[in-house]
C-alpha cells in the first residue's frame, strides 16, 4: 500500500472527475490524502480519501480581458498560488512521505512538490485538454480558439506564418521567467497543464480535438459519471409528457440574466418544458414573469434531469459535456470561457450537438438549435457512438491500475539509481 497526495481545485467541475479515481485507488489499498476546499470535504471523504483543506480558498474565477491578457493573468495567478502553497505544505508532505502525487493540471504546486520530494507526479485534466503541440498542427486554430487571441497585435501581424504561435510562446515564457524565475519553453504545458511523465485525460481519443498531438505520456481514460446528490428539492412532480429542455451555465459563468431572459422568450410557446439552473448570482424573480412550463432554480439535480431531457443548453464545461454524452443527450453549446470553446468545437466535430458562436444570439436562433438537436436523430446517434468510446478505456478502475503501475515503476527506477 502506498500513500498518495492528491492536489485538487476547489470547484465542482474539477472535483467531480477525480472522485471515481480516488475511490478506485482506495479500493486497491492506497491511502489517498486529498487537498481541496472545505465545501468538498463530505464528497471527498465519501470517496474514501483523507480530506485536508487548503488554508484559504484558491479563488479561481473569471477575467473579462482578451486572450493573451487573460492567459498572462491566469499564469500569474497559478504561480502566485503555487508559491504560497508549496511554502505552506512542503514540510507537511515530507512528514507524510507520500509515494507519489496526483494533481489537477492547474495545480502547478503539485508538480513542483513532486519534483522537490523526488517522487513521481501524475497530472489530471479536469477541463478540456489543450497542449502546446496542438499549435504545431494548426497554429491559427490554437491562437483563435484556445488562446482566444485573434485580435492580439502580434498574431494579427504574423497571421498565416508557421511560427506565429512560437513567437507568442516565447513572449509568454519571457514574462514568466522574469517575474517568477520559472524557466520554461512552454507556458501552456508547464504552467497550465503541469505536464508529467503520466497525464490522465478523462475523455476518449475519438472525442479529443487534435488527438494526434497527444503522445504516449497522455492516457485517455474515458469518462464515468460520478453519482451525486444535489438539488434534492426539485419538483419532479411538475414534469409532464412534453419534451424536457435543460438549461445550465455551470457554477462560475452563470451570472447571465440577459441570456436567461432570452431562454424565457425562446421557449415561451409551451411546446417543451424547461428546467433552468441560474446559480446564486441571478434571482429567479428578477427575470420577471416565469411561465408555468418553466422550472427555475438556483441549483438543480443535473444527472437526474439529464436522464429525462431531450436537449441540454450548456456553457460547454467538460463535466457537463461528458455527462450529457454518457446519458446520450444532445447539446446546444454557448461557451463562456477558453476551454469551453474547445468543448463546443469537440461537440460540433463529433456531431453530438450544435455550437452557437454568436454571443448576441437571438431567442429564435436558440429555439431553432434546440429543436434540431431534439428532433434530428443523427445527434442522439452520435452521442451513443461517443458514449461507447468513453466506456471503452475502462474508466476509474483502469486509470487507478495505470497510476499505481506507473508510480511503482518510477520508484523502482529511483531506487536502482
N, C-alpha and C positions, 0 to 999 in steps of 0.2 A: 504493500500500500504506500502511495506517495501523498504528500500534501501539495496541493496546487493552490496558488493565489490567483484569483480572478479579479481584474480591474474592469469595472463597467462604467457606463454613462448613465446618470440618473434621469432617464427619460423612458417612457413606456416603450417606444419603438426600438430602443436599444436593449432594454432588459428582456422583453418577451422572447426574442430569438435565441437567447442564451440558456433559458431555463431547461429545455429538453436536454441540452448537452450537460448541464450541471447534474441533472437527475441521473443521466446515463453514467457519468463519471462516478457518482456516489454509489450507484448500483454495482460498479466494478471494484468498489473498495477504496476509492480515492477520497481523501479528505479535502473538501473544497472550502476555501476561505474567500468570501466574495465581498469586495468593497463596492458600495453604491450609496445612494441617498436613502435617508430614513424612511421615506414614503414606500420603499420597495422591500422593507425588511420582511414583512409577512410572506410575500410571494417568494422571495429568495430562500427563506428558511423552509418554506413548504417544499421546495425542490431538494432539500437535504443539505444545503450549504450552511456554513457558519457565517453569519452576517456581520460585517464591520462597516460602520458608517464613515463616510468622509467627514472631516472636521467641519466643513461647510459645503453647501450645495455647489455643484460645479458651475452652474449658471449658463449652460449652453442656451442660446437664444437666437434671435434673428437680427439681421442688419439690412438696411434698405439701400446700400450703395451699389456701385457697379461691380462687374465680375472680379476684376483684378483687385480692386479695393476691398471687396468682401473677403477674398481669399487671403490677402495680407492681414486683415483684421482677425480672421479666424485662426490663421497660423500664429499670430501674436498671442491670441487668447490661449491656444493649446499649449504653447511653450511656456507662457507665464504660469498656467495652472500646473504644468508638468514640473517646473522648477520647485514650486511650493509643495507639491505632493511628495516628490522624491525626498526633499528635506524632511518632511513630516513623518514618513513611514519607512525610510531605509533601515534604520536601526531595528524597528519592529520586525521587518521582514528578515533581517539577519537572525533575530531570535527565533522566528518561526521556522527557518531553514526549509523553505519550500523546495520541492524537486523541480518545479517548473512554474512558469507564469503564463496564463492566458489573459489577453486583454482585448478590449474593443479596439478597432482600428484607429479610433480617435484618441485613445489613451496612450499618448506618446510616453507618459511616465511608466507604463508597464514595460515598454521596450527598453527604456533606459535602466530601469531597476533590474531587469533580466540581465542586461549587459554588466551592470555593476556587481551583481551577485554571481556572475559566471554560470548561469543556469539557462536551460532552453526557454525560449519565448515563442508563443503562438499568438497570431493576430486573427481577430474575427471581425468580418464586415457585418454590421447590423444595418447599414444603409446600402443602397445600390452601389456596387463596387465600381470604382474608377481608378485606373492606374496609369502611370506615366507612359507605358508602352502603347497605350491606345492612341496617343498622339502621333506615333510613328506610322500607324496605319492610315489615319485620317486627321491631320492636324487642324483642318478647318472645323470639322465636327467637334473635336476636343475643345477648341477655343470657343466656339459658339454655343455648344450645348453642355459642356462640363464646366468650363471656367466662366461661361456666360460673359465673355469678353469681346463680343462682336464690335463694340464701339471703342475699345481701347486704342489709343493713337498708335502704339507700337504694332498692334495687329492690323489696323487699317492700312498703315504704311507698307506692311510686308505681306499682306494677304496674297495667297497664291504661291508664296515661296516655300520651299520644302522645309526650311529651318526656322519658320516663323515661331513655332512653339518653343524651339530650343532657345531662341533669343529671349523670350519671355521667361523661360525656366531659369536661365542664367541670371536674369534681373531679380527674380524672386529669391533665388539662392543667395545672392549677394546681400540682399536686405536682411535675410535671416542670419547669415554669418556675422554681419557687422553688429547686429543687435544682441544676438544670443551666443555667438561663438560656436554655433552648430554648423559643422562642415557637411554639406550635402550637395550632391549633383541633382537631386530630385526632391523638391519640397513636397510634391504630391505623394511619392512613395514613402519617403522617410518621415514626414510630419503628419500628413493627413491619413496615411494608411499604416504607418508604423510597421513597415514590411519586415517579416521574419522569414526564417527558413521554411516555416509552415504557416500558411494563411488560409483560413476557413472562409468559404463563400457560401452563405445559405441560400443558394438557388441552384438551377441546373445550367450546364453549359449551353443548352438549347435556348434558354431564356436570356442569358447574359449577352449584352451587346458587345460586339468586337471580342468575342470569347477567344479568338486566336491570339490575342495579345497576352493571355494569361499562361505562364509557363507552369511546370510541374510543381512549383512551390505553392501554387494555389489549388486547394482541394475543394471542388464543388460538392457540397454535402446535401443538396436538395433542401426541402423545406417541410417541416411538420408543424401543424397547427398546435399551439400550446393552449389547452383548455384554461379558461379563467372565468371568474365570477365578477361581472360588472353590470351596472345599470339594472339591478335586480327589481326595481320598482317600475319597470317599463310595462305599460298597459297592453299586453299581448291580446287581451280580450277584445280590443278595439279593431284588430286586424280582421279583414273580411276576405272575400274571394277575389277581389281585384288584385292585379299585379302590384307588388311592393317595390318601390324605388327607395334605396337607402342613400343618404347624403351625409358625408362627414369629411372634415378637412384636418383630421388629426388633432394632436394635443398642443402644437406650437403655433401653427399658422391658421388659427381658427377665428381670429378677430376680423370677420369678413361680413359685416352686416349687409353691405350692398349686395354681395353675392347671394346671401340667404334670401334677400328680398327678391332677387331675380328668380330664385328657385320657386318661391311662392307664386310668382307670376307665370313661370314656365308650366307649372302643373296645376293651375287654378281650375281647370275644367273638370277635375274629379275622375278622370279616366283611370288613374292609378292612385294607390295610396302612397304616402311619403312619410318615411321616418327620417328626421333630420337632427343630427347632433351638432350643437352650436358652441360647446365649450362654456367656459366661465366668463369670457370677455363680452359676450353678447347676451343680453337678457331677452328671452323669447317675447316678452310683452312689448319690447322696443321695436319689434318687427311689424307691429300693427295687428290688424285682424287676421287671425290664423284660421284657415278653413278647417272644417271638421275632418277632412280626409288627410290632414297633416298631423303628425305627432312630433312635436318639437321639444327636445330635452337638452340640458347641458351635456349629459353623457347617456349613452345607450349601450345595451349589450351587443357589441358588434358581431360576434360569432353567431349568436342566435338569430340576429336579423339577417345576416348573410345567408343563413340556411333557408330563409324564407323569401329572399329577394330575387327579382328578375333582372335588376341592374343596380350598379353601385357607382355613385358620383363621388370621386375621391380626389384628394390632393396628390396622390401618387407616392405616398410613403412606402417603403419596402414592405413593412408588415402588412399594411392594408392591401397592397397589390398581391402579395403572396397568399394571404388568407383568402382573398377573392378567387384566386386561381385554384387553390386547394378545394374550395367549395363550388367551383365551376360557375362563378357569377361574372359575367362580362362587365367591363368598367368603362366609364367616361371619365377621363383624367384631366384635371385642371391644376397643373403643378404650380407650386408656390416658391420652391427653393431648388438649389442646384442639383442635388441628387434625385429629386422628384422629376426633373425634366428628363433624366435618363430613364426613370421608371416609365414615364409617359411614352418615350420612344420605344422602349422594350415592349410595352403593350401594343403599340401600333405595329411594330415589325412582326410580332407574333400573331397578330390578328385577333387578340383577345379583347379588344375594346377600341375606343376612339380617343385620340389626343386632341383636345381643343386648345389651339395655340393662342388665340386672340384673348388677351387679358380683359378686353372690353366686350366679352361675349354677351350676346343678346338672349333674352329668355327663350325666344323661338328656336335659336340655334341649339341651346341646351336641350330643349324638349325634343327636337329632331334627332339629336345624337342618342339620347336615351331611348327613344322609340326604335332606332335602328338596332342598338345592341340587344334590346328586349325581343325583337321580332325576327331578326335575320339569324337563322340557325348557325351560320358559319362562326359567329362569335362564340357561342357556347361550345361548339365543337372544338374550336381552337383552345378554349380553356381546358377542356377534357384532355386534349393532347398534351398541353404543357403540364397539367397536373400529373400525368403519368411520368413525365421526365423529372418532376420534383420528388416523386416517390422512389424512383429507381436507385439513387445513390445510397439509400439505407437510413438516411436521417440521423438523429442524435446518436443512436447506438453505433452506427458505422463511424461517425465522427469521433466519438469517445475512444473507440478502438484505435483509430488513426493517431489521435493525440497521445495516447499512452505509449503506443509503439514508437512514435517519434521521440518522445521525451526519454524513454529508456535507451534508445539508440544513441541519442546525443550525449546522455550522461555516461554511457559506456565508453564513448569516444573520448570524453574528457578524462575519464579515469585511466585510459590507455596512455594518454599523453602525460 
